[in-house]
Amino acid sequence: MRILITGGAGFIGSHITKLLLNEGHEVMVFDNSAGNLERLENVIASVAKQSSSELEIAASPASWRTPRNDNSGMTLLHGDLKDSEALEKALGGVDAVIHMASLIEVSESVKYPLKFAENNIMGSINLLEAMKEKGVKRIIFSSSATVYGEPKTLPLTEGMPLDSANPYAASKIAVEQFLSAYHKNHGFDVTILRYFNPYGPGEEHEPETHAIPNFIKNGLDKKPVPLYWKGEQTRDFIYIEDLAKAHTVVLDQSGFNIFNVGTEQGVRIIDVINKLSDILGYTLEVEDLGDRPGDVRSNYASSQKLKESTGWSAQTDLNEGLRKTVEWFKSRENF
Ligand SMILES: NC(=O)c1ccc[n+]([C@@H]2O[C@H](COP(=O)([O-])OP(=O)(O)OC[C@H]3O[C@@H](n4cnc5c(N)ncnc54)[C@H](O)[C@@H]3O)[C@@H](O)[C@H]2O)c1
């Protein structure tokens, strides 16, 4: 398939791009970060070298070029969701879109809700309009477990009520609703994937607010790791390669589908710190920051619906995933 992946040069998108190429798809990466595109170019070039495959980088990350129609594997497109013309060019001949481009930092969203609404909601509608214009009607959307707010019961299943606790979550709910409208009004095939807590090699957000990369970075620097709620909250940590695979198994889904993507296990944050101490070979020092209002206490997924539809289930055990992630942070080489 020929697939356009918006935000495909980010942390999760890079892994999905790599997997799509390995599975023989043609991938057009559309991203507004020149730095991330350059990083992705290096990742894919090293994969191509290692496997002597035919991958080719078709465009320089800092500039727009019309996609080459030569089965080269990957094309990098430096563009923004608000640029309809760029989107329409990128959509030529595309079979499906994986839509990941988004601002993601929750506390930033509380400070700058308009910026989040413009980028995440208006940007997504702009993409949907460009897709309609070009007759591309298959989309997979990166949503998040944050759409559920504070869970009343666990595990979380897809039919549970949504409750946005911040503008980031509100932007995901809004886009889900627009996707529903485009499915009903224009016959789009829509798959919404609600990710739980992704982690793995290559995760370097700025600012980084996610627990695992912060624990590992501080641990390697022998600095105390920040800890809230004494580490008693539970999260469902999904290894990045398992999450990437969830995208390729839904490529042929039709209709309107929503799937949780998680391991179905809630792990206490303090247990993650203890596992990391074992892997690093010394006890991580903790900085007790007390309670943090607004945090969800516990969550974990039921991913039975995705399993029943596609056979997918998470394969990577937390110890193995953490070990691979620590190794990556030590070398910071391509994943
Ligand atoms: N990382 C997580 O824990 C997590 C959890 C749940 C859902 N998600 C969702 O997964 C997706 C990817 O997350 P990530 O962690 O890889 O984030 P990321 O920040 O690493 O990647 C997002 C990419 O989107 C690009 N982008 C943002 N706005 C854009 C725009 N207007 N036009 C073009 N490109 C744009 C960014 O430059 C970046 O390269 C996001 O939609 C996010 O909301 C992430």
The ligand as a Gaussian input file, in Angstrom:
#p B3LYP/6-31G(d) Opt

LIG

0 1
 N        3.797000       9.420000      23.235000
 C        2.716000       9.074000      23.927000
 O        2.805000       8.740000      25.108000
 C        1.349000       9.054000      23.260000
 C        0.260000       8.485000      23.955000
 C       -0.995000       8.487000      23.349000
 C       -1.155000       9.035000      22.080000
 N       -0.083000       9.595000      21.461000
 C       -0.289000      10.203000      20.134000
 O        0.601000       9.591000      19.207000
 C        0.990000      10.555000      18.214000
 C        2.501000      10.581000      18.113000
 O        3.073000      10.873000      19.382000
 P        4.652000      10.953000      19.587000
 O        4.934000      10.605000      20.993000
 O        5.334000      10.227000      18.511000
 O        4.860000      12.535000      19.425000
 P        6.048000      13.321000      18.723000
 O        5.970000      14.726000      19.205000
 O        7.342000      12.594000      18.901000
 O        5.639000      13.253000      17.179000
 C        4.614000      14.047000      16.628000
 C        5.139000      14.590000      15.303000
 O        4.090000      15.363000      14.716000
 C        4.673000      16.509000      14.113000
 N        3.632000      17.535000      14.015000
 C        2.951000      18.128000      15.021000
 N        2.097000      19.030000      14.512000
 C        2.225000      19.009000      13.175000
 C        1.628000      19.724000      12.115000
 N        0.739000      20.691000      12.344000
 N        1.993000      19.429000      10.844000
 C        2.921000      18.465000      10.594000
 N        3.544000      17.779000      11.568000
 C        3.199000      18.038000      12.843000
 C        5.798000      16.891000      15.061000
 O        6.785000      17.691000      14.428000
 C        6.349000      15.536000      15.473000
 O        7.432000      15.122000      14.624000
 C        0.358000      11.878000      18.627000
 O       -0.844000      12.035000      17.919000
 C        0.069000      11.670000      20.097000
 O       -0.999000      12.482000      20.549000
 C        1.172000       9.617000      22.017000

